[in-house]
Amino acid sequence: MVMKKLLLTGIVVVQVLTLTGCAVQGDGLTLTIERQGQGRVEPGATKGIARGTIVHLEAEPAVGWSFSNWEGFVSDPTSPETTILMDRPQTVKAIFLPKEELEIPSAPGGLMNWRADGSQIAYRTNGEADIEYIMIHAISDAAANPRNPYDVSRIRSIFDEYGVEAHYLIDREGTIYQFVQDGRIARHAGAGTWNNEPRLTNAMNRYSVGIELMGVGTREEMKDVIGPLANTLVKSADRGYTEAQYLALDLLLHHLQALYQIPAEKIISHQAYDPGRKWDPGELFDWTRIHN
């Protein structure tokens, strides 16, 4: 898949309108304006707004992008032109999505509906309505093939060997493969806890989409994962993640966030869910490269 880096030219125009008789001077409320997508948001924040003021918001997508929706207490979240009442400090987010369709081929061998042991990959209890989180992982064949750890054709065998599977995998060239349908429960999260929510303890598989990045962590992170011998044989260039992977991941995250209304704070790492046992995507993953 050819990935195109788009110009960051999206803009959010803010005009402040004061309701006659409603403004109270000196409150100094702040409107924070954010964006999701590779567009530019101006201004980043509007300060010193009097209580009772109505702020007019207008979103203009960048070339190659389209306006999706607003997040926040706006009057019309689906319109590029809307308003927000400043009765308290507010935060709104303008969400832009790329116009181009994501090219997501099925995994080599096709989508996984059945496992090697003959069991079916079950559907979520409430279908795609159960999807609330996205979990980012790392995977490689470094334990068995440290000199050639990124053979996509080996991934299904690795899943079978370890009794796991994920919904998506992004290879080193930025191609996104789908292994499991979103509506099915892939075994990617395993045991863990999150946000002190009992329903998520050892049950994140039901509520999340799993994304595997083909990557290897630092020597320290991998010594107990792939073994000391294999760890010494992994090339330095094979550690971490590629530019193409970051671009592809960013597009996939935008797609999934818009599709299932997933906020940025619900994109988590495998390590965060199970910090005592899991390392991925690890210290070499640059979270600032994904604009969620």
FENJOCOR-V308952 format. One record per pair of residues at least 24 apart in sequence whose ideal C-beta (glycine too) atoms are under 10 Angstrom apart, sorted by sequence separation. I is the first residue (numbers start at 1). J is the second residue. If there is no record, write none. Layout:
i = <I/I>
j = <J/J>
This chain:
i = <11/26/27/29/31/33/35/37/38/39/57/58/69/70/71/155/163/164/186/188/214/215/216/10/25/26/27/37/39/56/57/69/70/139/152/162/164/215/216/267/23/24/25/27/29/31/33/38/39/56/57/68/69/164/186/215/264/266/8/10/12/14/23/24/38/55/56/57/67/68/69/137/139/159/163/182/213/214/215/264/265/10/11/12/14/22/23/24/37/39/55/56/67/68/69/159/213/214/264/8/9/10/11/12/13/14/22/23/24/37/54/55/66/67/68/137/159/180/213/263/8/9/10/11/12/13/16/22/23/37/54/55/66/67/136/139/180/215/262/6/7/8/9/10/11/12/14/18/19/21/22/23/37/53/54/55/65/66/135/137/139/179/214/6/7/8/10/11/12/14/16/18/20/22/36/53/54/64/65/66/135/137/140/213/249/5/6/7/8/16/19/36/52/53/59/61/65/66/134/179/213/16/18/19/51/52/53/60/61/62/64/65/134/136/18/19/36/51/52/55/57/59/61/64/65/176/177/213/257/17/18/50/51/58/59/60/61/62/63/64/131/213/249/254/256/16/17/18/33/34/49/51/55/57/59/61/62/211/253/254/16/17/34/61/211/252/253/254/15/16/17/33/175/246/250/251/253/15/16/32/46/49/116/165/241/245/246/249/250/14/15/31/49/116/164/167/168/169/170/171/172/173/211/240/241/249/250/14/15/47/167/168/169/170/171/172/211/240/246/247/250/13/14/15/108/116/117/166/167/168/169/170/171/172/209/239/240/241/246/247/249/13/14/46/108/109/112/115/116/121/166/167/168/169/170/209/240/241/245/246/12/13/107/108/115/116/165/166/167/168/169/170/211/239/240/241/246/12/13/45/107/108/109/110/117/164/166/240/243/11/12/13/108/109/112/116/165/209/11/12/107/108/109/112/115/164/241/10/11/107/115/139/10/11/115/209/221/9/10/11/33/41/131/135/137/209/9/10/41/107/130/131/136/137/9/10/31/41/112/128/130/135/159/209/225/8/9/10/112/128/129/135/158/208/217/225/7/9/10/12/31/39/41/112/127/128/130/224/225/6/7/9/10/30/37/39/111/127/128/133/211/6/7/8/10/29/32/33/34/35/36/37/39/124/126/127/135/155/222/225/6/7/12/29/30/31/32/33/34/35/36/37/38/107/121/123/124/208/209/212/221/6/27/29/30/31/32/33/34/35/36/37/107/121/124/135/155/207/208/220/221/4/27/29/30/31/32/33/34/35/36/37/38/121/123/124/125/208/210/221/222/27/28/29/30/31/32/33/34/35/36/37/107/122/123/124/133/218/221/27/107/122/123/133/152/217/220/221/22/23/121/122/151/217/220/221/104/120/121/122/150/204/216/217/218/22/121/149/150/208/215/217/218/17/19/111/112/121/149/150/172/204/215/216/217/218/19/111/112/113/133/149/213/215/217/12/13/15/18/110/111/112/113/132/174/212/213/216/217/108/110/111/112/135/172/173/174/175/176/204/212/213/215/14/16/105/107/109/111/135/146/172/174/175/195/204/211/215/104/105/106/107/108/113/133/170/171/173/174/195/202/103/104/105/106/107/112/115/132/135/140/170/172/173/174/176/194/202/213/103/104/105/106/107/111/133/135/136/137/138/139/140/141/142/171/172/174/175/176/195/200/102/104/112/132/133/134/135/136/137/138/139/140/142/170/171/174/178/182/194/106/131/132/133/134/135/136/137/138/139/140/141/142/170/173/174/176/130/131/132/133/134/135/136/137/138/139/140/146/170/176/192/130/131/132/133/134/135/136/138/139/140/149/170/171/174/182/195/14/130/131/137/138/170/182/192/194/195/138/143/170/176/189/192/194/12/126/142/146/168/190/192/193/194/12/124/125/126/128/146/149/168/170/189/192/193/12/124/125/140/143/144/170/188/191/192/193/11/122/124/138/142/143/146/147/190/191/192/10/12/122/138/142/143/146/149/168/189/190/192/140/141/142/145/146/149/189/191/192/10/140/143/144/146/147/149/191/192/138/143/146/147/148/190/191/142/143/145/146/147/150/168/190/141/142/145/146/149/167/189/6/148/149/142/147/6/142/146/150/6/4/6/140/4/142/3/142/140/140/3/1/2/1/138/1/138/1/136/136/134/134/134/134/131/134/133/131/132/134/131/132/133/130/131/132/133/134/128/129/131/132/135/136/138/128/133/134/135/136/137/138/133/134/135/136/137/138/132/133/134/135/136/137/131/133/135/136/136/135/135/133/138/140/137/138/139/138/139/137/138/104/136/137/138/103/135/136/102/135/138/104/138/103/104/102/136/102/100/104/136/98/102/98/102/97/101/102/136/98/97/98/96/97/134/95/97/97/95/96/97/95/95/1/1/3/93/2/3/93/1/2/3/1/2/3/1/1/1/68/65/68/69/68/71/69/71/71/38/38/37/38/37/38/36/37/36/37/36/37/36/36/36/34/5/3/3/6/2/3/5/1/3/4/3/3/5/6/1/1/3/4/3/1/39/38/37/36/37/35/36/8>
j = <35/50/51/53/55/57/59/61/62/63/81/82/93/94/95/179/187/188/210/212/238/239/240/35/50/51/52/62/64/81/82/94/95/164/177/187/189/240/241/292/49/50/51/53/55/57/59/64/65/82/83/94/95/190/212/241/290/292/35/37/39/41/50/51/65/82/83/84/94/95/96/164/166/186/190/209/240/241/242/291/292/38/39/40/42/50/51/52/65/67/83/84/95/96/97/187/241/242/292/37/38/39/40/41/42/43/51/52/53/66/83/84/95/96/97/166/188/209/242/292/38/39/40/41/42/43/46/52/53/67/84/85/96/97/166/169/210/245/292/37/38/39/40/41/42/43/45/49/50/52/53/54/68/84/85/86/96/97/166/168/170/210/245/38/39/40/42/43/44/46/48/50/52/54/68/85/86/96/97/98/167/169/172/245/281/38/39/40/41/49/52/69/85/86/92/94/98/99/167/212/246/50/52/53/85/86/87/94/95/96/98/99/168/170/53/54/71/86/87/90/92/94/96/99/100/211/212/248/292/53/54/86/87/94/95/96/97/98/99/100/167/249/285/290/292/53/54/55/70/71/86/88/92/94/96/98/99/248/290/291/54/55/72/99/249/290/291/292/54/55/56/72/214/285/289/290/292/55/56/72/86/89/156/205/281/285/286/289/290/55/56/72/90/157/205/208/209/210/211/212/213/214/252/281/282/290/291/56/57/89/209/210/211/212/213/214/253/282/288/289/292/56/57/58/151/159/160/209/210/211/212/213/214/215/252/282/283/284/289/290/292/57/58/90/152/153/156/159/160/165/210/211/212/213/214/253/284/285/289/290/57/58/152/153/160/161/210/211/212/213/214/215/256/284/285/286/291/58/59/91/153/154/155/156/163/210/212/286/289/58/59/60/155/156/159/163/212/256/59/60/155/156/157/160/163/212/289/59/60/156/164/188/60/61/165/259/271/60/61/62/84/92/182/186/188/260/61/62/93/159/182/183/188/189/62/63/84/94/165/181/183/188/212/262/278/62/63/64/166/182/183/189/212/262/271/279/62/64/65/67/86/94/96/167/182/183/185/279/280/62/63/65/66/86/93/95/167/183/184/189/267/63/64/65/67/86/89/90/91/92/93/94/96/181/183/184/192/212/279/282/64/65/70/87/88/89/90/91/92/93/94/95/96/165/179/181/182/266/267/270/279/65/86/88/89/90/91/92/93/94/95/96/166/180/183/194/214/266/267/279/280/64/87/89/90/91/92/93/94/95/96/97/98/181/183/184/185/268/270/281/282/88/89/90/91/92/93/94/95/96/97/98/168/183/184/185/194/279/282/89/169/184/185/195/214/279/282/283/85/86/184/185/214/280/283/284/168/184/185/186/214/268/280/281/282/87/186/214/215/273/280/282/283/83/85/177/178/187/215/216/238/270/281/282/283/284/86/178/179/180/200/216/280/282/284/80/81/83/86/178/179/180/181/200/242/280/281/284/285/177/179/180/181/204/241/242/243/244/245/273/281/282/284/84/86/175/177/179/181/205/216/242/244/245/265/274/281/285/175/176/177/178/179/184/204/241/242/244/245/266/273/175/176/177/178/179/184/187/204/207/212/242/244/245/246/248/266/274/285/176/177/178/179/180/184/206/208/209/210/211/212/213/214/215/244/245/247/248/249/268/273/176/178/186/206/207/208/209/210/211/212/213/214/216/244/245/248/252/256/268/181/206/207/208/209/210/211/212/213/214/215/216/217/245/248/249/251/206/207/208/209/210/211/212/213/214/215/216/222/246/252/268/207/208/209/210/211/212/213/215/216/217/226/247/248/251/259/272/92/208/209/215/216/248/260/270/272/273/217/222/249/255/268/271/273/92/206/222/226/248/270/272/273/274/93/205/206/207/209/227/230/249/251/270/273/274/94/206/207/222/225/226/252/270/273/274/275/94/205/207/221/225/226/229/230/273/274/275/94/96/206/222/226/227/230/233/252/273/274/276/225/226/227/230/231/234/274/276/277/96/226/229/230/232/233/235/277/278/225/230/233/234/235/277/278/230/231/233/234/235/238/256/278/230/231/234/235/238/256/278/96/238/239/233/238/98/234/238/242/99/98/100/234/100/238/100/239/238/239/103/102/103/103/240/104/241/105/249/253/252/253/256/257/256/260/260/259/260/262/260/261/262/260/261/262/263/264/259/260/262/263/266/267/269/260/265/266/267/268/269/270/266/267/268/269/270/271/266/267/268/269/270/271/266/268/270/271/272/272/273/273/278/280/278/279/280/280/281/280/281/248/280/281/282/248/280/281/248/281/284/251/285/251/252/251/285/252/251/255/287/250/254/251/255/251/255/256/290/254/254/255/254/255/292/254/257/258/257/258/259/258/261/170/171/173/263/173/174/264/173/174/175/174/175/176/175/176/177/254/254/257/258/258/261/261/263/264/247/250/250/251/251/254/253/254/254/257/257/258/258/263/264/264/243/243/244/247/244/245/247/244/246/247/247/248/250/251/247/248/250/251/251/251/291/291/291/291/292/291/292/291>
